[in-house]
Amino acid sequence: MTNEELKKEIIRLKKEKNAVILGHYYQIDEIQELSDYIGDSLALAQEAQRTDAPIIVFCGVHFMAETAKILNPSRKVLLPDVNASCSLAESCTGEDLRRFKAEHPGHIVVSYVNCSAEVKAESDLICTSGNAEKLINALPADQKIIFAPDKNLGGYINSQTGRNMVLWNGVCTVHDALQAENILKLKQQNPDAPVVAHPECNSAVLAVSEFVGSTKAMLNYIAKSDNKRFIVATESGILYEMRRNNPDKEFIAVPSGENCACTDCAYMKMNTLEKLYKCLRDEQPEIVLSEEMIEKAARPIVRMLDMSRELGIIK
């Protein structure tokens, strides 16, 4: 089938099965176009809770679909490509974290939502790039903390809060590959364009950026800014939403190297129109988690949501 035929079939199947399609900001443009909701992983999982759709198709990576299942245990959660993983989530397993915890007695574990269900189950609190700083500040000043699995985000939160959290040595390879040197070159060529960067980038990149924030925070910053041009240091999929929301503004993606003008996450791009069509048609691959795993992994997520409401981060 052609792309247009696939799109028509996806729309037909979605209506026929009363399914909802959730698309992460880093998905290919065509999937974002077809998605009922576009957002980051946690926002999408929460959005699924607000619908009555019996089938949730999560167009993202594996840990995101797991989070949707944890928050929606009675729904059928599908992922177009079950092999769509994440370098950050792969850097830390539940067993790895258990050993690390044993080496650091007296510490609680705060884990970035970009981790597997097993790691969530071993954590005391989950955070996002958008709420991490406020959640960490809300914890007692003398509380010893392990932060997993993103050392870049953890290091940034340490710098913002004055904490000395013990950091798991994991990174998002896409964000970590971005180099301050390339950004400085772009700034010389585009002096009127502020740099917006995701805190998963390394500290050198963050140091030369005018704005550091989550994907949603970057979108909000750009929408409110009077600037007409921006240098963007994050995964290239976000450019679709940036351009859609700001058709009068220009966005310059930071290259991941001298010979590559893109910053694509290969895992995110594994989901295609054809895979989405087959996923809806066959209702496979399905995310299956044990009741015990769902219960354990849900606790730190619920704690995050409760704390976020108490702090006024969410309603």
C-alpha positions as a printed Julia matrix, in Angstrom:
315×3 Matrix{Float64}:
   0.0    0.0    0.0
   1.03   3.58  -0.56
   1.46   5.94   2.4
  -1.89   7.54   1.64
  -3.62   4.15   1.56
  -1.94   3.2    4.85
  -3.14   6.43   6.45
  -6.74   5.77   5.37
  -6.6    2.2    6.69
  -5.11   3.36  10.01
  -7.9    5.91  10.45
 -10.52   3.29   9.52
  -9.14   0.69  11.94
  -8.8    3.25  14.73
 -12.49   4.11  14.45
 -13.56   0.5   14.02
 -11.7   -0.64  17.14
 -12.32   2.53  19.17
  -8.57   2.87  19.65
  -6.54   5.94  20.61
  -3.17   6.65  19.0
  -0.59   8.39  21.16
   2.4    9.89  19.33
   5.61  11.0   20.98
   7.22  14.24  19.83
  10.13  12.25  18.35
   8.03  10.13  15.99
   8.14  10.58  12.21
   5.95  13.41  10.91
   3.36  11.07   9.35
   2.71   9.33  12.67
   2.45  12.62  14.53
  -0.13  13.72  11.94
  -2.26  10.64  12.64
  -1.97  10.74  16.43
  -4.92  11.73  18.6
  -2.5   13.21  21.11
   1.12  14.32  20.77
   3.36  14.81  23.78
   6.11  13.41  25.97
   5.88   9.92  27.44
   4.26  10.69  30.77
   1.81  13.26  29.41
   0.67  10.71  26.82
   0.24   7.97  29.42
  -1.85  10.38  31.51
  -3.82  11.39  28.42
  -4.71   7.75  27.87
  -6.24   7.69  31.36
  -8.63  10.46  30.32
 -10.06   8.48  27.41
 -12.37   5.47  27.45
 -10.63   3.79  24.53
 -10.12   0.06  25.19
  -7.02   0.0   22.96
  -4.05   2.33  23.35
  -1.51   2.4   20.53
   1.64   4.03  21.86
   3.88   5.3   19.08
   7.1    5.73  20.98
   9.58   3.35  22.56
   9.16   0.34  24.83
   9.49   1.98  28.25
   6.85   4.55  27.26
   4.33   1.86  26.33
   5.13   0.13  29.63
   4.35   3.36  31.51
   1.03   3.59  29.67
   0.24   0.0   30.71
   1.22   0.69  34.34
  -1.15   3.65  34.48
  -3.86   1.86  32.46
  -3.68  -1.79  33.57
  -7.15  -2.7   32.28
  -6.49  -1.44  28.74
  -4.79  -3.23  25.86
  -1.57  -1.31  25.13
   0.1   -1.83  21.76
   3.51  -0.76  20.44
   4.01  -0.8   16.63
   7.56  -2.16  16.95
   8.3   -4.12  20.11
  12.05  -3.71  19.44
  11.84   0.07  19.71
  14.06   0.38  22.76
  16.02   3.28  24.33
  19.75   3.64  24.99
  19.02   5.32  28.33
  16.58   2.66  29.52
  18.97  -0.08  28.37
  21.8    1.37  30.47
  20.18   0.22  33.73
  18.29  -2.97  34.57
  16.35  -3.75  37.71
  19.13  -6.1   38.83
  21.77  -3.42  38.15
  19.87  -0.94  40.29
  19.38  -3.42  43.14
  23.16  -3.94  43.32
  23.79  -0.18  43.14
  21.32   0.42  45.97
  23.12  -2.15  48.12
  26.36  -0.21  47.58
  24.71   3.02  48.77
  22.75   2.26  51.95
  20.58   5.04  53.31
  19.84   6.43  49.84
  16.44   6.65  48.21
  16.18   6.16  44.45
  14.76   8.87  42.21
  14.47   7.57  38.65
  13.84   9.5   35.49
  10.67   8.26  33.78
  12.86   7.16  30.84
  13.52   3.75  32.38
  12.06   0.25  32.29
   9.2   -1.02  34.44
  11.75  -3.09  36.38
  13.75   0.02  37.28
  10.58   1.9   38.22
   9.69  -0.99  40.53
  13.05  -0.55  42.31
  12.57   3.22  42.69
  11.11   5.36  45.44
  10.11   8.27  43.23
   9.82   8.87  39.48
  10.46  12.25  37.88
  10.35  13.85  34.45
  12.73  16.39  32.93
  10.01  18.97  33.57
   9.38  18.33  37.26
  12.69  16.85  38.49
  14.1   20.07  39.95
  10.96  20.89  41.96
  10.56  17.32  43.21
  14.19  17.1   44.34
  13.92  20.47  46.08
  10.84  19.2   47.92
  12.76  16.31  49.47
  14.53  16.84  52.84
  17.89  18.57  52.41
  19.72  15.79  54.26
  18.11  13.0   52.24
  20.72  10.93  50.39
  19.63  10.27  46.82
  20.57   7.96  43.96
  19.49   9.43  40.63
  19.06   7.0   37.74
  19.55   6.39  34.9
  20.51   9.71  33.22
  23.75  11.22  34.56
  23.33  14.32  32.39
  19.89  15.17  33.72
  21.02  14.25  37.24
  24.1   16.44  36.94
  21.99  19.34  35.72
  19.57  18.92  38.66
  22.56  18.81  41.04
  23.81  22.1   39.59
  20.39  23.73  39.92
  19.56  22.48  43.42
  22.97  22.32  45.09
  22.45  18.62  45.79
  25.08  15.95  45.53
  22.99  13.07  44.25
  24.81   9.85  43.37
  24.39   9.45  39.62
  23.9    6.26  37.65
  26.23   6.29  34.63
  23.67   6.29  31.81
  22.93   8.66  28.93
  20.66   9.15  25.97
  23.18   8.57  23.19
  21.36  10.98  20.85
  21.47  13.92  23.26
  24.9   13.08  24.67
  26.43  13.1   21.18
  25.64  16.79  20.67
  28.75  18.93  21.04
  29.17  22.46  22.37
  31.71  23.15  19.62
  29.07  22.64  16.91
  26.64  24.87  18.79
  29.19  27.66  19.09
  29.76  27.51  15.33
  26.03  27.81  14.73
  25.82  30.72  17.18
  28.55  32.54  15.26
  26.62  32.04  12.03
  23.25  32.86  13.64
  23.87  35.42  16.4
  20.17  36.29  16.62
  19.12  32.7   17.39
  19.04  31.58  21.05
  19.96  27.97  21.82
  17.28  25.79  23.41
  18.5   22.48  24.83
  17.11  19.43  26.58
  18.75  18.6   29.96
  19.65  15.14  28.64
  22.47  16.93  26.77
  25.95  17.02  28.32
  26.99  19.85  30.63
  29.13  21.59  27.99
  26.1   21.91  25.69
  23.89  23.15  28.52
  26.51  25.75  29.47
  26.28  27.43  26.04
  22.48  27.31  25.85
  20.16  30.23  26.54
  17.29  27.97  27.62
  17.38  24.49  29.14
  14.16  22.58  29.66
  11.95  19.62  28.91
  10.44  19.14  25.48
   7.23  20.83  26.6
   9.14  23.66  28.27
  11.09  24.29  25.07
   7.86  24.45  23.08
   6.4   26.94  25.56
   9.56  29.06  25.56
   9.6   29.28  21.77
   5.9   30.1   21.57
   6.28  33.01  24.0
   9.6   34.29  22.65
   9.85  37.31  20.36
  12.82  35.69  18.61
  12.19  34.41  15.1
  15.06  31.91  14.86
  16.21  29.21  17.27
  19.06  26.72  17.48
  17.61  23.44  18.75
  19.66  20.91  20.73
  17.46  17.83  21.05
  16.03  14.98  18.95
  14.98  16.2   15.51
  11.4   14.87  15.72
  10.41  17.86  17.85
  10.94  20.15  14.86
   7.59  19.01  13.43
   5.68  20.34  16.44
   7.83  23.47  16.66
   7.14  24.34  13.03
   3.46  23.44  13.28
   2.96  25.7   16.29
   5.22  28.5   15.03
   4.97  28.69  11.22
   6.55  32.16  11.24
   9.71  30.99  13.03
  12.85  29.18  11.84
  14.52  26.27  13.6
  18.12  25.16  13.16
  18.9   21.65  14.37
  22.26  21.08  16.01
  24.08  18.37  14.02
  25.25  15.29  15.87
  28.59  15.39  14.03
  30.45  16.97  11.17
  29.09  14.46   8.66
  25.51  14.28   9.95
  22.98  17.09   9.85
  20.41  15.16  11.87
  19.79  14.16  15.45
  17.44  11.25  14.93
  16.8    8.58  17.54
  16.98   5.35  15.53
  14.7    3.61  18.05
  12.0    6.28  17.79
  12.09   6.06  14.01
  11.52   2.28  14.05
   7.78   2.9   14.16
   6.48   3.33  10.61
   3.07   3.74   8.98
   3.1    0.11   7.87
   3.92  -1.12  11.38
   1.23   1.12  12.85
  -1.3   -0.28  10.37
  -0.38  -3.92  11.15
  -0.37  -3.17  14.87
  -3.96  -1.93  14.71
  -5.03  -4.69  12.35
  -3.6   -7.55  14.42
  -3.69  -5.88  17.87
  -0.08  -6.92  18.3
   2.6   -6.49  19.68
   0.9   -6.07  23.06
   2.63  -4.85  26.21
   2.1   -7.46  28.93
   3.21  -6.91  32.54
   2.45  -9.01  35.6
   0.07  -7.62  38.22
   2.95  -7.59  40.72
   5.17  -5.57  38.38
   2.39  -3.1   37.63
   1.7   -2.63  41.34
   5.37  -2.08  42.24
   6.13   0.18  39.28
   3.0    2.26  39.85
   3.94   3.28  43.41
   6.76   5.72  42.56
   4.76   7.12  39.64
   1.73   7.74  41.88
   4.03   9.34  44.45
   5.37  11.66  41.74
   1.86  12.6   40.65
   0.76  13.21  44.26
   3.82  15.38  44.99
   3.32  17.25  41.71
  -0.25  18.11  42.69
   0.86  19.21  46.18
   3.54  21.45  44.64
   1.12  22.88  42.1
   3.03  21.44  39.13
  -0.1   19.68  37.89
  -3.75  20.0   38.82
